[in-house]
Amino acid sequence: MHSTDPSATPPPRRFPLIPVVIIAAVVVVLAGFGGFALVRWLTRKPEVVTAPTIGQARSHEAREVPSVRFTDVTAASGVGFTHISGQTQYKLLPETMGGGVACFDYDGDGKPDILLVNGRYWPGHSESSQPTMKLYRNLGQWKFEDVTASAGLNKVMYGMGVAVGDYDNDNRPDLFVSCVGKHHLFRNVDGKKFEETTDEAGVGGGPDLPTTTKDEFANWGPPIPFGSSATFVDYDADGKLDLFICHYVTWSPKIDRNVVSTLEGGKRTYVQPKDMDGSQCKLYRNLGAGKFTDVSAAAGVEVWSKTGTNAGDTLRPVGKALGVIAWDADADGYPDLYVANDTVRNFFFENRAGPDGGRVFVENGAKLGAAYADGGQPRGGMGIDWGEFAPGRCAAVVANFANEPVTFVEKGSGKLSFSDSATVVGLVGPTRNSLKFGTLFFDYDNDGRLDLLLNNGHIDPDINSIQRSQTYAQEPQLFWNTGDAACYFERATEKATGPDLLQPLVGRGSAFADLDGDGDLDVVLGANGGPARVLRNDAPATHKSIRLDLRGDGTKANRSAIGAMVTIEAGGRKLVRAVMGGRGYLSQSELPLTVGIGTATKVDKVIVRWPGLDLPTETWTNLDAGKTHLLELGRSQK
């Protein structure tokens, strides 16, 4: 089964022809302001886009953001990672995308470790000194040790995204890395090392980068897989984690270089994704015994559109996917998928019963209001996350391209539907200018409300010569959740955060974890072609938190408990959180839940709805704050 949509974007409006003299005048103006060269203007694909009717954010009195300092501890911690994009004079599109970040406890010692995904030099360039991803073991006291080689992860690949999950249910978290080229799956062996199981599992996704000379690679024509974000998800609730992989565009160096993309003076710039054909997301069903099977078409995650209106016209892939999150949006016990696409509509895959008793996805983004932002036009979607931002109100936030605000897709009450609430929650104006990638909902001050972090950075080092309002390196943005319906999100300034968090970088992936075990969430920020940053959260002890480490039984519910929905009752409030796989942009935050409970000293009740078939809801009561509580399926207090 696959989805076919004859209209990948809304139909354009018709406008009268513009006199040639006006076109000439526009070209002169663009040249005067450092815009694209005439050849770029004339060779771009024709497009008519109506201006979004976003409107203005609600007027409100600014709220003072509480002081929570973030301190850059990268150098002292021993995390010495620098991302390599492989940039050459050809300016190939993958060089702009960066790599992911994962925080997870690979050795089971209770301390989250850090994995940073790396690119590589293209074939024919510096083959003797290829970089690899890096795994840093958390030694405690803000010291990390590079264990990449001893853990078996010193593999050369053009890495992109990372997902963590216990796919073989042995109580050890495994790794998947999506790539430009062949993808890679690594099984965790006793918490000491990883063994590659890609071929055995059948999730490589296609050919690797060819071994060629520099010139041969620059003219390589056959398409190469272009993976991006990924997530482990038990879509059929059989207790085994399946694997969903985003792919960006149909790409090869020759396809890339055949797109004319130049600045004034003939200097090449990076191509726009709208000038390239799309690609397909992939879903691999876990069969057990270390085997997966590709069910992408049968399960409905391939989305096609016709190249014309005739019955015999060919189909082409619609998606240009960069971000994905999985959560049970309609509370039917099965996870749905929301995919952020770049320059085409976003996908919402609704999980439904299939004709053979299995599960399939129906792509219903447009019908449910999740395909477009307010204004009805596709944007440049990058990262994506989901969470409960106010009592009983949940939303997915999509990080978009420069000069486009975030899309804040709020779930309606009652039947499944969505609408863009970015204006009313106060995020339109503050997020419009930056180019946003990493996207995270997390409660950084433990007041019980989910805040928002955006990791920003442009794609072209020369962007300032084209648009004076843009820079290559950009400030991350942190938005404090006020809890006030007049404006839920207030941007934090250096006065509140200190100078370290807001230092500009070419931001890409990001992840959070309580790296030092002090009860607040620390942050790791990745950069394209630059060093990663580790930031310690120095939140005051005014607010408390509780840490919930959920474990399925490995039979009825996956060991990682990915997909579990958790309700926390404390201090007279109810909070809803979820154990989630890949989230943000190319990244994976830690699986245990750190839940802020404000001034409460204990949690009155924790209610867990486990992922899996016909599993009872379980309850734990009277849990002390400031501790990690292991919640295992079948071992609740009630």
N, C-alpha and C positions, 0 to 999 in steps of 0.2 A: 504494500500500500504506500502511495506517496501523495503529497498534496500538489495540486496543479492550480495555479492562479493566473488567469489571463491578464491580470493587471497588477504588476508588481508595485506600481506607484499610482497615486490618484491621477485621474485624467487631467492634462494641462488645460488651463483656460486659453481661449483664443484672443489674441490681441491684434490690432491693426498693424500693418507693416510699418517699420520705422524707416524714415528716409535715410539714405546712404550718408548724407552729410552729418546726421546725428551720430551714426556709428563712428565715422571718422573723428568727430569731436570727442567721443568717449575714449577712443584709443589714445588720442593725444593727452587727455587728462590722466589716463592710467599710466602712460609713460612718464608723465611729469611727477607722479607720486610713486615711482618705482614699482609699477605693477608688472604683470606678465608681458612678455614680448608679443608683437603682432602675430607671430607664428603660433603662439600658444592660444591667442584669442581666436584665430581663424580655424584652428584645428580641433578646438574643444567640441565635444558632442553637443548638439542642440538641446536646450533644456529651458523650459519655462516653469518657474517656481513662484508661487504666490507667497507673499510675506505672511509669516505666522501671526495669528491674532493672540499673542501671549498677554498683552496688557502689562500693567504695572503691578509690582508687589503692593500688598496692603500697606497703607501708611500706619505707622505705629511708633510708639516711643521706644527708642533703643534701650535694650536691657544690658546691664553691666554683666560681662562674662566673668565668672569666678576665676581666680588665679590658680592655674594648674600648670606647673612648669614641666617642660620636656627638655631633658639634657642629652646632648649628643655624646654617647660613650663609645663610639665606633673604634677610635684609635686605641683606647685603653683596653677594650674588650678582646682584641685580637682578631676581630672580623676585618680582614683586609681585602675585600672583594672589589674588583673593578670589572664591569660588564664590557664585553667586546662585541661590537656590532658588525665588524668586518667591512667597514665603510671603504668604498673605492670611488674612483672618479665616475663610475657608471651610475652611482646613486640608485641602487636597487631597493625596492620597496621594503623588504624584510629588515633592512638596516635601520628603519625608523621605529621598529615596534618594541624593542627592549625585551626583557625577560622577567619571569615571575619570581615570587618569593613564597616560601613555605615555612611555617612554624609548626613543628610537631615533635613529639617525644619518641625518637626512633629506637632508643635503647631501653626505654621503660624505667628510667630512674626518677621519674616525676618532674624532670626539668625540661621545658621545651627547647629543642634544638633549632637551628636555622639552616635552611637550604636556599641557595641563590642560583638561579638558572642562568647559564651563559650562552652566548652565541659562539661564533668561531670565525676564522678568516676563510674567505671563499676558496674553493679549489684553485690551486696554482699560486696562492699567496701565503707565504710564511708557513709552509706545511710542517716545518721542524719545530715550531713553537706554538702549537695550537692550545688555546685555553679550554678549560672544562668548567662545569658547574662546581660549586663548592658546598660541602656540608661541614657545619661548625657545631661541634658537640658542646653543650652547655655544662661547664664545670662548676657553676655556682659562683657567687660573689662577682658577677659581671665579668667572668673570664670564659672565653670560648677557644676551643682547640680545633684546628683544621684536620678533619679525619677523612677527607675525601678519598684519598688513595686506599687507606686501610679498610674503608667501608665499601670499596669496589665501585665508586661512582666517578672515577676519573676517566670518563668516556667522552670522546670528541663528538660533538653534535651541534647543529645550529638549534639550540633549545629555545623554546618559547614559553609555554605554560606548564604548570605543575599541579597535580592533584594527589591527595593523600587519602588512603582508605585501606582497610584490611580485606583485600579481595578474596583471600583464601581462608579467612576466619580462624587464623591461628593465634590471634590476640597480639599480633605485631603489625604496625602500620606499614603498608607498602607504598610504592611511588610510581606515578606515571608522569612522563615528560613528553609533551607535544613538541613537534619540531618543524622546521622547514627541511623537508626530507623525511626519512623514516622516523616514526615515533618510538619511544622506549618505555618498557614496563620493567620495574625492578621489584623483586620479592625480598622482603625483609627476612633474613635468616638469623633467628635467635637474638635479635636486637644488636648484632655485632657487625654485620655486613649485609650488602645487597647483592643478589645474583640476578642477572638480566634474564627475563623469561618472555621477551617480546615475541619471538618466533613461535615458541611453544604455545603461547596464549593466542596468537593470531591477531594482534592489535597494532601491527607496524604501520598500516595505513597506506603503504605504497613505497616507491623507490626512494633510496637515500640520495644524497647529493652525489653526482658522478665524480669519479676520480679522473680529472682532466687537467690540461694546462689552463693558464689564466685566460688566454684568448679563446680556447675551445669552450670554456665555461661561459664566457660572456656571450657566446652565440648559441648556447644550448637551448633547443626549442621544445623538447617534450616536457609536459607539465610535471612539476615537482610538488608534492603535498606541502601545504602552507597551513600548518596547525596553529591554533591560538589557545584560548581557554579550554579547560576540560574539568569534568567533575565525575566523581564516583557517585552513583545513585542506584538505589534498588527500585527500579521502575515497576517491576512486576511483583514486588513484595514477597519474594520467595526466600528471603534471608541471605541472599548472595548479592554483593555489590556489582552492578553493571557499570559500564563506562561510556560517558557521552563526551564527544570531542567536537569542538568548533573548528571550522576551516574558514579561512579568510577569503581569498580569491583564487581563480585559476591562474597559476603563476609559473613562469620560467624566466631566466635572464633574457632570453630573446623576446618573449612576450612583453616583458617590462621595458626593454630598450626600444621596442618598436612604437611605444607611445611617445609622442612628441611632448616634451615637458621642459620648457626652458624659461629662464629669467631674461630680463633685459640685458642685451649684450651676448646672448646665446649660451649662457652658462646653464647647464642642466640642473633641474630640480627634481625632487621626488614626484612620481606620478600620483594622481588622484585615484582612489579606488573606483570611482564612478566611471573611469576610463577602462576598466578591466571587467572581465566576466566574473560572475560569482562562483561559489563553490557549495559543497554540501556538508552539513553536519553529519556526524556518524554516531551510531549507537551500537555498542557491542554488548550482547547479553552474556552473562556469566553462566556457563554450563556446569561449573564445578570442576574439581580435579585440575585446576589451572588452565582451563580452556574457555575461550570466548567465541562467539559467532556473530558475524555482522548481520544485524536485523534492521539496518537503517531504512531500507525501502519498505519492508513489511510492516515496520512499526510506525511509519508515517513521518519520520523526521527529515526526509528529503522533500524539498519544496522547489517546484518547477514553474516556469511561465513559458507561454508560447512566444515564438519569435514573430508571429503574425496572427491573423484572424482566421486563416483557412484550416480545415480539419487536418491536412497533411503537413502543416508547419512543424518544424522541429521544436523541441523543448530546450530550455537553458536553465541552469540553476539560479535561484533568486538570491540566496543568502550570501552575506559578506560578514560572517559572524566573528566577533571578537570577545564577547563576554557571555557567560551563562550562569544562572542560578537555578537550583531545584528546590521547590518547597510545595507542600500540599495546600494549594491555594483554595480549593473548594472543600477541604476537610472531609474527603471521602476515603482517606486511608492510603491514597496513592499519590506520589509526587508528580507535580507538573513542572514544566520547564519554560523558562523565559530567557530568550536569546537577544542580546544587543547586537544589531547589525550596523555596519558603517555605510551610510548613504542610501540604504534601502530600508523598508519597513522592518520593525522588530517582530520577532516571532513569539507567540505564546502557544506552546504545545500542551493541549489539554489531555490529560491521561484518562482514557476511557476503556471500557470492556471491549475486547475484540470479538470477532465472529466465532473464533475457535476456542473461546474460553480464556485466551491470553489477554494481554494489554497492548493497546495501540495509542498513538498520539494523533490528535486532530489539531491542525494549525488554525487557531481561531483568533489570532491577534486583532485583526481588523474588526471582527464581529464583537469582540469583548471590550474594545477600546484600548488595547495594549500595543497596537502596531505603530501609532504615531503620537507625537506630542501634541499639546494644544496648538492648533493651527493646521493640523492635518497633513504635514509634510515630513518626509523622512529626514533624520539628522545623522550625524556621524557618531554612532554609538560605539563606545569603547568598553569601559568597565561597568559592572552592574552588581547591586547588592539588594537585599530584602530585609525588612525588619518591622517590628511594631514601634512606631515613632510616637504614638499617643495611646492612651487606654482604649483598646478595642479598634484601633486604626492601624492598618498595616499598609506598607507601600514598597515598591521596588524603585530604586533610584538608578538612572542610567547616566553615566558620564559621557558628555558629547564633545564634539570638536570645538575649536576656538570660534568665538562669536555666536555660539549656541548655548543657551543655559542647559542645566541638567533637566532631564525628564523625570518627573516624580509621579510614578504611576500608582495611584492609591486604589486599593480594592474597595468597591462599594459594599454597602450592607445588603444582606439578602442574597439573591442569586449572583453568580459569578459575573462581575463586570469591573471595569477599571476606568479611571479618568486622571488626567494630568493635573496635579494639585501644586505644581512648583510655584505658581504665583502666590497662592494663599498661604503657603508655609514659609515664604520669604526667601526662596532660593533663586528666583529668576535674575534679578539684577546682579547680585554678588558672584554668580557663577557664569555669567554670559561671556566674559572676555577670555578667560583662560582655556587652554586645551587640556582636557581632563582625561586621565586614564585610570589610575588606581582609585577605587571606590569602596569605602568601608563604613557600615553602621557599627558603632561600638560606643559603650558608655565609659568615656574616659575619666569622668569625675565621680562615678559610682552613685549618682543620685537616682538611679532607676530609669533614666530616660536615655534612649539611644541617640548619640550624637553622630556627626558625619565628617569623614576625612576624605579629601580629594588630593591625589598625587598628580601634579600637573607638569607639563613640559611640551614644547612644540616638536615637530617632526623634522624641520629643516634648519640647519645652523645659520642659513642666510635669511631667515624669515623677517628679520628687522629691516632688511633692505626692501622688502615687498610691502610689509604692513608695519608702520611705525608704532602701532599700538601693541605689537607682539614681540616677544623675546623668545629665544631658544630655551634657556633655563627659566623656570617660573616658580613662584612660591607655592608650596602646598597650601591648602585651605582647610581650616578646621572650623566646623560650625557647632556651637553649643546648642543643645535642645533646651529651650526655655520652659517648655511645658505650657506656654501661653498660646492659645488658639489665635490670637491676633497676629502672631508671627512666631512660628515654632523654632526657627533656626536663626541664630545670631552669630555672625562671623567673629571668631576670636582673633585678636590682634596680638602683637608682640608683648604688649603690656600684660596680657593674661597668660601667654604661653612661654614667655622668654624668647630669646632670639634664635635658638637652635632649630626648632621645628620648622620655622618659616623661612629658612635659608633657601634661595632658589636652587633648583636642580632640574635636569631633564627627566622628570618623574615618569615612571611607568608602573610596575607592579608594587604591591604593598601588602603587608599582613600584620596582624596583631597577635600578641600572646602575653601572658604574665611571665615574663622571662626571669624575674628575680623572686617570684613567689610571695610578693608583698601585698597581693590582693587588688592591684590595679593593672590595667592593660598597657603594655609597652608596644612600640611600633617599629617595624623595619620598612624602610623606603628603598625601592630599587630605582636605578637611573639608567637610561639608555646611553651606552658608551661612557659610563662614569662610575664612580664608587657608590656602593650602597651605604645607607646610614642606619645605625641602630640608636633609637631614642628611648631613654628611660623616662617613664612617667613618674613624676614626683608629686603625685596628688596628696594633699593633706589627709590625715586619718579621720577627718570629720565624718566621712561617709564610709559605710561598711560594704563588704561584698561577700558572696558565697561562691564557691567553685564546685561545679557539678560535673563529675566524670562519669558519663553514661556508657554502659557496655551491654550489647546484646548477647544472646547465648550462642551465636554462631550457627544456629539451626533455623529457628523461627524468625530471628531478627539478626541482622548483620552485627558483627562484633563492634564495629565502630559506632554503631547506633546512628549512623547518618540517616536523616529523615525523621528522627524523633522530635515530637512537639512537646514542649515543657511549659507548664503553667506554674508560676511561683507566687505564693501569697505571703506577703510580709508587710508589716506596718500599715495594714488596712488597704493595701494595694494589690492588684493582680497584674503580673507581668507575663508576657508570652515570649518565649525564645525557642529557637530551633537549632538542632545539631545539623550543620550544613557542610557539604563538600566544598569544591572549588567556589570561590567568590571573589568579587572585586574585578581585577584585571590580571589574568594569567596566574593567579595566586591562590594560596590556601592558608587561611588562618587556623589557629589551633582548634581542635575539636572539643575539648572540655569547655564548658560554659562558665565564664566569670560574670556573675549577675550582681550589679549594684543594687543595694536595698536601702540607700539613704542612711538615716539615723537609727534604723532598726538594728537590734543586736542578734536577732535570730529570724529564721524563716519558719512561718507557721505551718506551711504545707507546700509540698512539691508534687505535682501531678504529671505523670509521664504517659504520653500516648506513643507507644513503641511503633517503629516501622515494621510491618509484617502482617500476615493474614490472621484474622480472628484472635488477636492478642488482647488481653485485658488491659485496661488503664490501671496503672499502679500509683500508689500514693506513699510518700514519706512525710513525716511530721516532726516539728520541733528540731530543726537543724541549726546548729550554731553558725553564726557568721565567722568569717576569718579562717575558715577551714575548707579543705577539699573533701567532698563526700562522694564516695564511689557508689553509684546507683546501678545495680545489675538486674537484668530481667529475671523475674521470678523470686526476687529477694526483698520485696518491698515490705513495709510495716503493715500494709493492709491488703 
